């Protein structure tokens, strides 16, 4: 699966329908036809990509 942000193939599965891109360092979750993208904070928590909302 290609990264929805940078298009890289350097991705890996980290959970059920959850993936991590090694090139742009984002985590994303695919659910049906919808993709949610998250940035990984320094403490390991997930934040909405481009936003300040912590998940």
C-alpha positions in Angstrom: 0.0 0.0 0.0 1.4 3.4 -0.9 1.5 6.3 1.5 -1.5 8.7 1.0 0.8 11.7 1.8 4.0 11.2 -0.2 3.1 8.1 -2.4 6.1 6.1 -1.0 6.0 2.3 -1.0 8.1 2.3 2.2 5.2 1.5 4.5 4.6 -1.1 7.1 1.6 -2.4 9.0 1.4 -1.5 12.7 -2.1 -2.7 13.5 -5.3 -3.8 12.0 -5.8 -1.5 9.0 -3.1 0.8 10.4 0.1 1.6 8.5 3.3 3.7 9.0 5.3 5.5 6.3 9.0 5.4 6.9 9.7 8.2 4.4 7.4 11.0 5.8 6.9 9.5 9.3 3.1 9.5 9.4 0.7 6.8 10.6 -2.5 6.3 8.7 -5.6 4.2 9.1 -7.7 2.9 6.3 -11.4 2.2 7.0 -13.4 1.2 3.9 -12.8 4.0 1.5 -11.7 6.6 4.1 -8.2 7.3 5.2 -7.3 9.0 8.4 -3.7 10.4 8.7 -1.8 11.1 11.9 1.5 12.6 12.9 3.4 10.7 15.7 4.4 13.1 18.5 7.7 12.9 20.4 5.9 11.1 23.3 4.4 8.5 20.9 0.9 9.9 20.9 -1.0 10.4 17.6 -2.0 13.9 16.4 -4.3 14.6 13.5 -2.1 15.3 10.5 -1.7 19.1 10.0 -3.7 19.9 13.2 -3.2 20.2 16.9 -5.9 17.7 18.0 -4.3 14.8 20.0 -5.7 11.3 19.5 
